[in-house]
Amino acid sequence: MDASTTLTITQMILEWALFGFLLAWLVIFAVLALHVNPTGALKSEELLTPARSFPAITAPMSLHMLTTQPVPVVSHGTSGEMDPVSIA
């Protein structure tokens, strides 16, 4: 048996196993996503209101925007290069 043939067979087994796991995962989670649970479903009328619930506060219709004045850029030289820094 040639080594390249053995490696190819091993790869094919691994590919089919992973493909099977992928299909099983797809089917399981598709069933769970589409599953309807009528016993656990509660209507909004059946839910209890907490005793100390806060009232709903609406947000203001317009938001105030904070603007800042532009800061002038101070230029120390016209060469465009940085000053040398000494390392102590």
N, C-alpha and C positions, 0 to 999 in steps of 0.2 A: 504494500500500500504506500503510495506516494505521500509525502508530508503536505504538499499543497492541496491534495484531495481531502485529507483529514481535516485540515484547517477550514476548507470550504464547507464541509459537512457540519463541522462544529458551528461555524458562523450561521449556516442556514437553520440549524436547530435553535440557536439563540434568537435569531430573527423571528422565527415562527412562534417561539414561546413569548417573546415580548409583544408581538402582534396579537397573540391570544389574550394576554393580560390587558392590552389596550382596548380590545373589543369588549372584554368582560367589564372593564371599568366604565366604558362608554354606556353599555347596556344598563348596568346597575344604577349609575347616577342619572341616566335618562328616566328610568322607572321611578327613582326617588323624586326627581324634579316634577314629574307629571302625576305623581300619586296624590289622590285627593283623600284627605283625612276628615271625614264628616264628624267623627266623635270629638275631636279636639278643637274644632272650629267654633269660635264664639262670635256672636254678633256684637256690634258696638253698643247696642242697647242693653246687653247683658253684663257689660263690664261695670264694675263698681267704681264710683268716684271717691278718691281719698278724702278723709275728713278735713285735712288741712291743705287743701289744694290752693295754689296761687291763682289769682285771676289772670286772664290772658291780657298781656300788655302789647298794644300794637306799636310798631315802629313808626317814627315820624315819616311823613310823605316825602320830605326833601332832606337830603343829607348835606350837612355843612362841610365844605371842603376847606381845609387849612392850606393856605399858601404862604410861602416864605419869600422874602425879598432876595433877589440874586446877590451873591457875595462877589465883590470884585476880585479878580485874580491879580496877585501882586507878582510882578516880574522883577527878579534881582539882576538879571543880565540878559544880554541879547544873544549870547553864544549858544544857548540851548543845551549846554552840558552841565552835569552836576559837579559840585565842588569835590575835590579829593577828600576821602575820609581816612584818618589815621587810626590804626589798630593798636591799642595800648597793650 
